[in-house]
Amino acid sequence: MRQQMTVKVQGIGNGMRTDSVAGKHKIAIDEPVTMGGQDSAIDPLSTFLASLIGCENVMAQIIAKEMNFDLQGISFEVEGDLDISGLMGNLEVKPYFEKVVIKATVETSESQDRIDELKEAIDLRCPVFRTIKDAGISIENHWLKASVTI
């Protein structure tokens, strides 16, 4: 059964800065000085990647509970690669991320196999992850136990 949800955000631009409101929450976005902004807030592309982190975390909490998974904590590092000449006007270059890499460190008593099972379930259900993946953008998602490094 469908459970349709509409997400609504409003924003006002002032130069390169945008002040948005989502429900009772405020979000400020700006560009660094080198891009014509005042560097007064996080930039749009970093905001996009932060949204991915937030969505991955929320889905981890939901799915871990469903799986009876011992999720004690999780931290993320996400990088996105793009050629900025596309957003600067070169129409022959894609103006979006060509590749996104997620590195998640999971604090848990669970095995790496269980961590992989959790990650796979999140890959299927995280709306931001799926938006990126289904758009055809290369996305790598590495989840490791806190004591293991990539």
Rosetta constraint file for C-alpha pairs under 8 A:
AtomPair CA 8 CA 22 HARMONIC 6.54 0.50
AtomPair CA 8 CA 23 HARMONIC 7.96 0.50
AtomPair CA 9 CA 20 HARMONIC 6.67 0.50
AtomPair CA 9 CA 21 HARMONIC 5.77 0.50
AtomPair CA 9 CA 22 HARMONIC 4.70 0.50
AtomPair CA 9 CA 23 HARMONIC 7.53 0.50
AtomPair CA 10 CA 20 HARMONIC 5.34 0.50
AtomPair CA 10 CA 21 HARMONIC 5.30 0.50
AtomPair CA 10 CA 22 HARMONIC 6.60 0.50
AtomPair CA 11 CA 18 HARMONIC 6.31 0.50
AtomPair CA 11 CA 19 HARMONIC 5.43 0.50
AtomPair CA 11 CA 20 HARMONIC 3.89 0.50
AtomPair CA 11 CA 21 HARMONIC 6.26 0.50
AtomPair CA 12 CA 18 HARMONIC 5.55 0.50
AtomPair CA 12 CA 19 HARMONIC 5.40 0.50
AtomPair CA 12 CA 20 HARMONIC 6.35 0.50
AtomPair CA 13 CA 17 HARMONIC 5.81 0.50
AtomPair CA 13 CA 18 HARMONIC 4.35 0.50
AtomPair CA 13 CA 19 HARMONIC 6.51 0.50
AtomPair CA 14 CA 18 HARMONIC 6.16 0.50
AtomPair CA 15 CA 37 HARMONIC 7.38 0.50
AtomPair CA 16 CA 30 HARMONIC 5.68 0.50
AtomPair CA 16 CA 31 HARMONIC 6.18 0.50
AtomPair CA 16 CA 36 HARMONIC 6.86 0.50
AtomPair CA 16 CA 37 HARMONIC 5.12 0.50
AtomPair CA 16 CA 38 HARMONIC 7.73 0.50
AtomPair CA 17 CA 28 HARMONIC 7.18 0.50
AtomPair CA 17 CA 29 HARMONIC 5.61 0.50
AtomPair CA 17 CA 30 HARMONIC 4.25 0.50
AtomPair CA 17 CA 31 HARMONIC 6.96 0.50
AtomPair CA 17 CA 37 HARMONIC 6.82 0.50
AtomPair CA 17 CA 38 HARMONIC 7.77 0.50
AtomPair CA 17 CA 40 HARMONIC 7.82 0.50
AtomPair CA 17 CA 41 HARMONIC 7.92 0.50
AtomPair CA 18 CA 28 HARMONIC 5.83 0.50
AtomPair CA 18 CA 29 HARMONIC 5.15 0.50
AtomPair CA 18 CA 30 HARMONIC 6.34 0.50
AtomPair CA 19 CA 26 HARMONIC 7.13 0.50
AtomPair CA 19 CA 27 HARMONIC 5.90 0.50
AtomPair CA 19 CA 28 HARMONIC 4.62 0.50
AtomPair CA 19 CA 29 HARMONIC 6.46 0.50
AtomPair CA 20 CA 26 HARMONIC 5.71 0.50
AtomPair CA 20 CA 27 HARMONIC 5.04 0.50
AtomPair CA 20 CA 28 HARMONIC 6.23 0.50
AtomPair CA 21 CA 25 HARMONIC 5.63 0.50
AtomPair CA 21 CA 26 HARMONIC 4.55 0.50
AtomPair CA 21 CA 27 HARMONIC 6.15 0.50
AtomPair CA 22 CA 26 HARMONIC 6.38 0.50
AtomPair CA 22 CA 27 HARMONIC 7.76 0.50
AtomPair CA 28 CA 41 HARMONIC 5.76 0.50
AtomPair CA 28 CA 42 HARMONIC 7.13 0.50
AtomPair CA 29 CA 40 HARMONIC 7.73 0.50
AtomPair CA 29 CA 41 HARMONIC 5.10 0.50
AtomPair CA 29 CA 42 HARMONIC 5.23 0.50
AtomPair CA 29 CA 43 HARMONIC 5.40 0.50
AtomPair CA 29 CA 44 HARMONIC 6.11 0.50
AtomPair CA 29 CA 47 HARMONIC 7.68 0.50
AtomPair CA 30 CA 37 HARMONIC 5.97 0.50
AtomPair CA 30 CA 38 HARMONIC 6.85 0.50
AtomPair CA 30 CA 39 HARMONIC 5.86 0.50
AtomPair CA 30 CA 40 HARMONIC 6.02 0.50
AtomPair CA 30 CA 41 HARMONIC 5.03 0.50
AtomPair CA 30 CA 42 HARMONIC 5.86 0.50
AtomPair CA 30 CA 43 HARMONIC 5.01 0.50
AtomPair CA 30 CA 44 HARMONIC 7.06 0.50
AtomPair CA 31 CA 35 HARMONIC 5.86 0.50
AtomPair CA 31 CA 36 HARMONIC 6.60 0.50
AtomPair CA 31 CA 37 HARMONIC 4.37 0.50
AtomPair CA 31 CA 38 HARMONIC 6.47 0.50
AtomPair CA 31 CA 39 HARMONIC 5.41 0.50
AtomPair CA 31 CA 40 HARMONIC 7.72 0.50
AtomPair CA 31 CA 41 HARMONIC 7.39 0.50
AtomPair CA 31 CA 42 HARMONIC 7.20 0.50
AtomPair CA 31 CA 43 HARMONIC 4.99 0.50
AtomPair CA 31 CA 44 HARMONIC 7.48 0.50
AtomPair CA 32 CA 36 HARMONIC 6.63 0.50
AtomPair CA 32 CA 37 HARMONIC 5.04 0.50
AtomPair CA 32 CA 38 HARMONIC 5.81 0.50
AtomPair CA 32 CA 39 HARMONIC 4.14 0.50
AtomPair CA 32 CA 40 HARMONIC 7.78 0.50
AtomPair CA 32 CA 43 HARMONIC 7.19 0.50
AtomPair CA 33 CA 37 HARMONIC 4.71 0.50
AtomPair CA 33 CA 38 HARMONIC 5.10 0.50
AtomPair CA 33 CA 39 HARMONIC 5.72 0.50
AtomPair CA 39 CA 43 HARMONIC 7.92 0.50
AtomPair CA 42 CA 46 HARMONIC 6.51 0.50
AtomPair CA 42 CA 47 HARMONIC 6.42 0.50
AtomPair CA 43 CA 47 HARMONIC 6.14 0.50
AtomPair CA 44 CA 48 HARMONIC 6.21 0.50
AtomPair CA 45 CA 49 HARMONIC 6.44 0.50
AtomPair CA 46 CA 50 HARMONIC 6.02 0.50
AtomPair CA 47 CA 51 HARMONIC 6.13 0.50
AtomPair CA 48 CA 52 HARMONIC 6.55 0.50
AtomPair CA 49 CA 53 HARMONIC 6.42 0.50
AtomPair CA 49 CA 78 HARMONIC 6.69 0.50
AtomPair CA 49 CA 79 HARMONIC 7.56 0.50
AtomPair CA 49 CA 80 HARMONIC 7.57 0.50
AtomPair CA 50 CA 54 HARMONIC 6.13 0.50
AtomPair CA 51 CA 55 HARMONIC 6.04 0.50
AtomPair CA 51 CA 128 HARMONIC 7.27 0.50
AtomPair CA 52 CA 56 HARMONIC 6.05 0.50
AtomPair CA 52 CA 128 HARMONIC 5.52 0.50
AtomPair CA 52 CA 129 HARMONIC 6.40 0.50
AtomPair CA 53 CA 57 HARMONIC 6.11 0.50
AtomPair CA 53 CA 76 HARMONIC 6.61 0.50
AtomPair CA 53 CA 78 HARMONIC 7.45 0.50
AtomPair CA 54 CA 58 HARMONIC 6.20 0.50
AtomPair CA 55 CA 59 HARMONIC 6.10 0.50
AtomPair CA 55 CA 126 HARMONIC 6.30 0.50
AtomPair CA 55 CA 127 HARMONIC 7.27 0.50
AtomPair CA 55 CA 128 HARMONIC 6.43 0.50
AtomPair CA 55 CA 129 HARMONIC 7.89 0.50
AtomPair CA 56 CA 60 HARMONIC 6.01 0.50
AtomPair CA 56 CA 122 HARMONIC 6.90 0.50
AtomPair CA 56 CA 126 HARMONIC 6.20 0.50
AtomPair CA 56 CA 128 HARMONIC 7.98 0.50
AtomPair CA 56 CA 129 HARMONIC 7.52 0.50
AtomPair CA 57 CA 61 HARMONIC 6.29 0.50
AtomPair CA 57 CA 74 HARMONIC 7.48 0.50
AtomPair CA 58 CA 62 HARMONIC 6.35 0.50
AtomPair CA 59 CA 63 HARMONIC 5.89 0.50
AtomPair CA 59 CA 122 HARMONIC 6.04 0.50
AtomPair CA 59 CA 125 HARMONIC 7.39 0.50
AtomPair CA 59 CA 126 HARMONIC 6.15 0.50
AtomPair CA 60 CA 64 HARMONIC 5.66 0.50
AtomPair CA 60 CA 118 HARMONIC 7.24 0.50
AtomPair CA 60 CA 119 HARMONIC 7.81 0.50
AtomPair CA 60 CA 122 HARMONIC 6.48 0.50
AtomPair CA 61 CA 65 HARMONIC 6.31 0.50
AtomPair CA 61 CA 71 HARMONIC 7.52 0.50
AtomPair CA 62 CA 66 HARMONIC 6.52 0.50
AtomPair CA 63 CA 67 HARMONIC 6.10 0.50
AtomPair CA 63 CA 118 HARMONIC 7.04 0.50
AtomPair CA 63 CA 121 HARMONIC 7.35 0.50
AtomPair CA 63 CA 122 HARMONIC 7.24 0.50
AtomPair CA 64 CA 68 HARMONIC 5.88 0.50
AtomPair CA 64 CA 69 HARMONIC 4.67 0.50
AtomPair CA 64 CA 70 HARMONIC 7.10 0.50
AtomPair CA 64 CA 71 HARMONIC 6.48 0.50
AtomPair CA 64 CA 118 HARMONIC 6.79 0.50
AtomPair CA 65 CA 69 HARMONIC 6.15 0.50
AtomPair CA 67 CA 118 HARMONIC 7.92 0.50
AtomPair CA 69 CA 110 HARMONIC 7.18 0.50
AtomPair CA 69 CA 114 HARMONIC 7.88 0.50
AtomPair CA 70 CA 108 HARMONIC 5.67 0.50
AtomPair CA 70 CA 109 HARMONIC 6.35 0.50
AtomPair CA 70 CA 110 HARMONIC 6.41 0.50
AtomPair CA 71 CA 106 HARMONIC 7.30 0.50
AtomPair CA 71 CA 107 HARMONIC 6.41 0.50
AtomPair CA 71 CA 108 HARMONIC 5.27 0.50
AtomPair CA 71 CA 109 HARMONIC 7.97 0.50
AtomPair CA 72 CA 106 HARMONIC 7.67 0.50
AtomPair CA 72 CA 107 HARMONIC 5.23 0.50
AtomPair CA 72 CA 108 HARMONIC 5.41 0.50
AtomPair CA 73 CA 106 HARMONIC 6.02 0.50
AtomPair CA 73 CA 107 HARMONIC 4.83 0.50
AtomPair CA 73 CA 108 HARMONIC 7.16 0.50
AtomPair CA 74 CA 104 HARMONIC 6.72 0.50
AtomPair CA 74 CA 105 HARMONIC 5.57 0.50
AtomPair CA 74 CA 106 HARMONIC 4.55 0.50
AtomPair CA 74 CA 107 HARMONIC 5.89 0.50
AtomPair CA 75 CA 104 HARMONIC 5.62 0.50
AtomPair CA 75 CA 105 HARMONIC 5.23 0.50
AtomPair CA 75 CA 106 HARMONIC 6.72 0.50
AtomPair CA 76 CA 102 HARMONIC 6.98 0.50
AtomPair CA 76 CA 103 HARMONIC 5.66 0.50
AtomPair CA 76 CA 104 HARMONIC 4.47 0.50
AtomPair CA 76 CA 105 HARMONIC 6.39 0.50
AtomPair CA 77 CA 102 HARMONIC 6.03 0.50
AtomPair CA 77 CA 103 HARMONIC 5.16 0.50
AtomPair CA 77 CA 104 HARMONIC 6.49 0.50
AtomPair CA 78 CA 100 HARMONIC 7.11 0.50
AtomPair CA 78 CA 101 HARMONIC 5.60 0.50
AtomPair CA 78 CA 102 HARMONIC 4.55 0.50
AtomPair CA 78 CA 103 HARMONIC 6.22 0.50
AtomPair CA 79 CA 100 HARMONIC 5.67 0.50
AtomPair CA 79 CA 101 HARMONIC 5.32 0.50
AtomPair CA 79 CA 102 HARMONIC 6.76 0.50
AtomPair CA 80 CA 97 HARMONIC 5.92 0.50
AtomPair CA 80 CA 98 HARMONIC 7.46 0.50
AtomPair CA 80 CA 99 HARMONIC 5.66 0.50
AtomPair CA 80 CA 100 HARMONIC 4.30 0.50
AtomPair CA 80 CA 101 HARMONIC 6.44 0.50
AtomPair CA 81 CA 97 HARMONIC 5.40 0.50
AtomPair CA 81 CA 98 HARMONIC 5.76 0.50
AtomPair CA 81 CA 99 HARMONIC 5.30 0.50
AtomPair CA 81 CA 100 HARMONIC 6.46 0.50
AtomPair CA 82 CA 94 HARMONIC 8.00 0.50
AtomPair CA 82 CA 95 HARMONIC 7.29 0.50
AtomPair CA 82 CA 96 HARMONIC 6.07 0.50
AtomPair CA 82 CA 97 HARMONIC 4.57 0.50
AtomPair CA 82 CA 98 HARMONIC 5.42 0.50
AtomPair CA 82 CA 99 HARMONIC 7.27 0.50
AtomPair CA 83 CA 93 HARMONIC 7.17 0.50
AtomPair CA 83 CA 94 HARMONIC 7.37 0.50
AtomPair CA 83 CA 95 HARMONIC 7.05 0.50
AtomPair CA 83 CA 96 HARMONIC 7.82 0.50
AtomPair CA 83 CA 97 HARMONIC 7.82 0.50
AtomPair CA 84 CA 88 HARMONIC 6.26 0.50
AtomPair CA 84 CA 95 HARMONIC 6.62 0.50
AtomPair CA 85 CA 89 HARMONIC 6.40 0.50
AtomPair CA 85 CA 90 HARMONIC 5.59 0.50
AtomPair CA 85 CA 93 HARMONIC 6.72 0.50
AtomPair CA 85 CA 95 HARMONIC 7.47 0.50
AtomPair CA 86 CA 90 HARMONIC 4.72 0.50
AtomPair CA 86 CA 91 HARMONIC 6.03 0.50
AtomPair CA 86 CA 92 HARMONIC 7.07 0.50
AtomPair CA 86 CA 93 HARMONIC 4.52 0.50
AtomPair CA 86 CA 94 HARMONIC 5.28 0.50
AtomPair CA 86 CA 95 HARMONIC 4.25 0.50
AtomPair CA 86 CA 96 HARMONIC 7.74 0.50
AtomPair CA 87 CA 94 HARMONIC 7.72 0.50
AtomPair CA 87 CA 95 HARMONIC 4.67 0.50
AtomPair CA 87 CA 96 HARMONIC 7.74 0.50
AtomPair CA 94 CA 98 HARMONIC 7.85 0.50
AtomPair CA 97 CA 137 HARMONIC 7.06 0.50
AtomPair CA 98 CA 137 HARMONIC 5.76 0.50
AtomPair CA 98 CA 138 HARMONIC 6.36 0.50
AtomPair CA 99 CA 137 HARMONIC 6.00 0.50
AtomPair CA 99 CA 138 HARMONIC 4.65 0.50
AtomPair CA 99 CA 139 HARMONIC 5.73 0.50
AtomPair CA 99 CA 140 HARMONIC 7.96 0.50
AtomPair CA 100 CA 137 HARMONIC 7.58 0.50
AtomPair CA 100 CA 138 HARMONIC 6.27 0.50
AtomPair CA 100 CA 139 HARMONIC 4.71 0.50
AtomPair CA 100 CA 140 HARMONIC 6.34 0.50
AtomPair CA 101 CA 139 HARMONIC 5.72 0.50
AtomPair CA 101 CA 140 HARMONIC 4.71 0.50
AtomPair CA 101 CA 141 HARMONIC 6.06 0.50
AtomPair CA 101 CA 142 HARMONIC 7.85 0.50
AtomPair CA 102 CA 139 HARMONIC 7.68 0.50
AtomPair CA 102 CA 140 HARMONIC 6.01 0.50
AtomPair CA 102 CA 141 HARMONIC 4.70 0.50
AtomPair CA 102 CA 142 HARMONIC 5.94 0.50
AtomPair CA 103 CA 141 HARMONIC 6.28 0.50
AtomPair CA 103 CA 142 HARMONIC 4.89 0.50
AtomPair CA 103 CA 143 HARMONIC 6.02 0.50
AtomPair CA 103 CA 144 HARMONIC 7.92 0.50
AtomPair CA 104 CA 141 HARMONIC 7.80 0.50
AtomPair CA 104 CA 142 HARMONIC 6.12 0.50
AtomPair CA 104 CA 143 HARMONIC 4.66 0.50
AtomPair CA 104 CA 144 HARMONIC 6.36 0.50
AtomPair CA 105 CA 143 HARMONIC 5.99 0.50
AtomPair CA 105 CA 144 HARMONIC 5.25 0.50
AtomPair CA 105 CA 145 HARMONIC 5.77 0.50
AtomPair CA 105 CA 146 HARMONIC 5.10 0.50
AtomPair CA 106 CA 115 HARMONIC 7.80 0.50
AtomPair CA 106 CA 143 HARMONIC 6.94 0.50
AtomPair CA 106 CA 144 HARMONIC 6.00 0.50
AtomPair CA 106 CA 145 HARMONIC 4.86 0.50
AtomPair CA 106 CA 146 HARMONIC 5.17 0.50
AtomPair CA 107 CA 145 HARMONIC 6.15 0.50
AtomPair CA 107 CA 146 HARMONIC 5.18 0.50
AtomPair CA 108 CA 145 HARMONIC 6.89 0.50
AtomPair CA 108 CA 146 HARMONIC 7.57 0.50
AtomPair CA 110 CA 114 HARMONIC 6.10 0.50
AtomPair CA 110 CA 115 HARMONIC 6.86 0.50
AtomPair CA 111 CA 115 HARMONIC 6.40 0.50
AtomPair CA 111 CA 145 HARMONIC 7.91 0.50
AtomPair CA 112 CA 116 HARMONIC 6.09 0.50
AtomPair CA 112 CA 144 HARMONIC 6.83 0.50
AtomPair CA 112 CA 145 HARMONIC 6.52 0.50
AtomPair CA 113 CA 117 HARMONIC 6.24 0.50
AtomPair CA 114 CA 118 HARMONIC 6.21 0.50
AtomPair CA 115 CA 119 HARMONIC 6.17 0.50
AtomPair CA 115 CA 143 HARMONIC 6.89 0.50
AtomPair CA 115 CA 144 HARMONIC 7.11 0.50
AtomPair CA 115 CA 145 HARMONIC 7.45 0.50
AtomPair CA 116 CA 120 HARMONIC 6.11 0.50
AtomPair CA 116 CA 143 HARMONIC 6.92 0.50
AtomPair CA 117 CA 121 HARMONIC 6.34 0.50
AtomPair CA 118 CA 122 HARMONIC 6.28 0.50
AtomPair CA 119 CA 123 HARMONIC 6.08 0.50
AtomPair CA 119 CA 143 HARMONIC 6.76 0.50
AtomPair CA 120 CA 124 HARMONIC 6.47 0.50
AtomPair CA 121 CA 125 HARMONIC 6.41 0.50
AtomPair CA 122 CA 126 HARMONIC 5.48 0.50
AtomPair CA 123 CA 129 HARMONIC 6.54 0.50
AtomPair CA 123 CA 130 HARMONIC 6.99 0.50
AtomPair CA 124 CA 130 HARMONIC 7.01 0.50
AtomPair CA 125 CA 130 HARMONIC 7.26 0.50
AtomPair CA 126 CA 130 HARMONIC 6.04 0.50
AtomPair CA 127 CA 131 HARMONIC 6.02 0.50
AtomPair CA 128 CA 132 HARMONIC 6.41 0.50
AtomPair CA 129 CA 133 HARMONIC 6.15 0.50
AtomPair CA 130 CA 134 HARMONIC 5.59 0.50
AtomPair CA 131 CA 135 HARMONIC 6.07 0.50
AtomPair CA 132 CA 136 HARMONIC 6.92 0.50
AtomPair CA 132 CA 137 HARMONIC 5.80 0.50
AtomPair CA 132 CA 139 HARMONIC 7.37 0.50
AtomPair CA 133 CA 137 HARMONIC 5.48 0.50
AtomPair CA 133 CA 138 HARMONIC 6.71 0.50
AtomPair CA 133 CA 139 HARMONIC 6.28 0.50
AtomPair CA 144 CA 148 HARMONIC 6.11 0.50
AtomPair CA 144 CA 149 HARMONIC 7.26 0.50
AtomPair CA 144 CA 150 HARMONIC 7.97 0.50
